[in-house]
Amino acid sequence: MAAETEARRAEVARKTRETAISVTVNVDGTGDARISTGIGFFDHMLDQLSRHSLIDMTIEAKGDLHIDDHHTVEDVGIAIGQALAKALGDRAGVNRYASIDLAMDETMTKAALDLSGRPYLVWNVAFPSEKIGTFDTELVREFFHAFAQNAGITLHILNHYGANSHHIAETCFKAVARALRVAAEIDPRQEGRVPSTKGMLA
């Protein structure tokens, strides 16, 4: 069956002593998001990730929030990454590469990525505050690190400038989403080939 007619959907369940998480993704969706992690700001960011990538996401997470948000945020990143990797399969026919500079009010952030199968995160983002409401800003990096490692994505995120921590975080999620949307799309000129001279992405 040709790559462009295959359903690129996947489900992942992850359960540890710290979290219980279920994730479903549909790469060829419309950005329909059904998200509940118990962390309001994080839900808002994941909604942006789904909406702007056009990847349908259903995410249910229960974690040890009485300790802090860290385990839940990291494990959700792991589960989304695993689900995306599963949905993409051998990545035949995809565009593979994409990048975008995304503006939001006073903030601009760049995301560049390669669906290489080789996980790597370059993170060049500084927040002017340690928290956004009750959410620790350092957890934004933790999410993207877990996501990239488990999705098999080379991901570079660079905040050019910005004064508001909420805007900086939101541009990170939106920029990654927009780049992911392009990279994961099927290129009809590929005719189902894996976009690598190696013949595989792993």
N, C-alpha and C positions, 0 to 999 in steps of 0.2 A: 504494500500500500504506500502511496506517495506520502512524503512527510507532511505536505500541506493539508491532507485530508485526515490525518490521524488526530485523535483527541489528545490534546496536551494538558491532561489533568492528573492530579495526584493527591493522595491523602497521606498524612503522617501523624502518628500518635506517639507522644513521648511522656513517660512517667518516671519520676525519680522521687526521692524522699522530700525534695524541695518544691517540685512543680508537677502538675498534670496538664498536658497541652495536647490539643488536637488542631490540626491545620488541614484545610483543603484549598487547592489552588486550581484555577483554570487560566492558563496562559493566554488563551484566545477568547477572553471574556470581554466585559464592558466596564470593568472597574466596580463591580458590585461588592461591597464590603459588609460583612457581618462579624463584628469584632467585639470581644469582651475579655479583657485581661485583668480587670480590677484596678487599672491605673489609667485615670482619665486622660492625662496628657499623652500617654503612650498610645492609647486607643485612637486619639486624634491624629497622631503621626502615622500610624498604620493605615488609617483610613485614607490619608494622603498618598501613601505608597500604593495602595490598591487603585484608587481613583485615577491617578495620573499615569500608572503603568498599563491601565486597562486589564489588569490581572484580577479576576474575581478571587476574593479571599474570604474564607470563613475561619475565624480563629477563636478558640475557646481556651482560656488559660486560668488555672487556679494555682496560686503560688503562696509562698510563705511571706506575705506582705507585712505580717506583724514584725518581721525582722527588718527587711527593706525591700526595695523594688528590684535589686540586682539580679537575683536568680530568675525571676519571671522574665525580665527584659532579655537576658542572655539566652535563656532556653527557648523563648519565642523566636529569637533570631536563628537559633539552631534549627528549629522545626520548620520555619518558613524556608530557610536555605535548603534543607533536605527535600522538602516538597517541591521546590522549584527545580532542583537538580533531577529529581525523579520525573517531573513533568516534561522537562526538556529532552530527556532521553539521550540519544547520541548527538543531539544538537545539529542534526543534518538540516541543511537548507536555511539556517538562521543568518541574519546579517552579521552577527557575532560582535562587532564593535559599535560603540556609540559614545558620544559625549555631548554635554550641554552646559552652557552658562545660564543659570536661572536667577532672575531678579525678583525680589519681593521687597517693596518699599525701599528702605535704605540699604538692604543687604543683597549681595550677589555671591553665589556659590557655584562652583564647577564640579560636575561629576563626569568621570570618564571610566568606561568599563569594557572588559573583554570577557566574553563567555568562554574562556579558555579551557576550563576544567582544572586550571591551576590557581588555587586560592591565594590571594594576596590583598592586603589592605594598606593603602597609603593614606594617612589621615593628617591633614593640615588644617585643622579647625580649632579655634580658640573661642571660648565663651566668656563674655564680660561678667557673668555671674555664675555661682556654683549651683543655683537652683532655678527652675522655672516652676513657680508655685512650690509644690513639694517634691518635684521631680529633679533628681540629680542630673546635671548636664553631662557629667562624665559617662553616663549610661548610653548616650547617643553613640559614642564610639564603640562601646561594648556591644551594642546591637549590631552595628554594621560589621564589626569584626566577626561575630558569630555567624552572621548571614553570609558574608563573603566566603568564609572558610567552608561552610557546609553546602553552599550553592556551587562551589567551584568557579568563583568569579574573581578576576583581577579587578579591583575597585580602587579608584583614586578619588578622594573628595577633598576639595580645596575651597575654603571660604576666602574670597577675595577681600571682602570688607563687610562690616555690619556692626550695629550698636545694640541691637535688641536680641537677647538670647533666644526668645521664642522664634523670632524671624530666622535666626541662624539655623536652629534645629529644623525648622519647617522647610527651609530651602535645601537642606541636606536631603531630607526625605523626598521632596518633590523632584529635585534634580536627579537623584538615583532612579526614581520611578520613571521619569521621562526618558532617561538614557536606556533603562532596561526595556522599556516599551519598544524602542527602535531596534536594539540589539537582538531581542527575542523574536522579532517579526520574521516571517518567512520571505526570503528573497526569491522571486520566481525564476530569476536567471541562474540560481544555484542548481535547480532541477534535482533537489533532494540530496545534493552532495554535502559532505561535511566541509565547512569552509576552512580547511587547513591543508597545507602541502604534505603534512604527515598522514592525512587520511583519517585522523581521529582527534578529538578534543578530550583530553584526560590529564 
